[in-house]
């Protein structure tokens, strides 16, 4: 199966419909980032999701415009995050769930954020985390992508729509090269970098590529375990949320 094909997108949607636990993970992502948008960003205007994939935020919050790099039956617009079709200072919030690490030239994306966002608007990204469990998980679980914290720069010409991406890109840009980021983009500030706490549901559900490990009636118990393990989620988290706000 070609990882970049339209057929894979359809297969992933069918898998998701058969996995309430995985859908629960998506919905928890949606509710969390929407909450942070209200808390930290000016969000009275247009809200857009990039790389919306098979289960857009629009499914949870109708006001969010869904988009992807290619035309799909699940999204409204075709949008290249590195060359967006929006006018200057017209977008309040941009969301991206597991799409940032697919951008081959992140610098172009940040320039576009500075251009299209309104003052105090921003971007909320959910990306692979870089802790103990996440580093091992991402290095060993995906043939089509890799996890390399040592990549020398931000650009990755090998990255395609669904393949070749370095899942450690958010670590490289927002953690390792933090000083470089704030010096290069003085009008963009990283407001928060927060670990997600739904990692057990993500693993147990099998995601979109693997078999589910426990029945759906275990969801409440798994959520309880996630809550109890919050004190050590610095080691166990699989995703983190980066909130970027435009200053002026």
Secondary structure, DSSP 4 states (H G I P E B T S, - for coil): --TTSHHHHHHHHHHHHT-HHHHHHHHHHHHHHHHHHHHHS--SSEEEEES-TTS-GGGT-TTEEEEESS--TT-SEE-BTTB--PPTT-EEEEEEES-GGG-S-HHHHHHHHHHHEEEEEEEEEEEE--SHHHHHHHHHH-SS-B--TT-SSS--TT--SSSS-BTTHHHIIIIITHHHHHHH-TTEEEEEEEE-S-HHHHHHHTTTTS---S-GGGHHHHHHHHHHTGGGHHHH--EEEEEEEE--
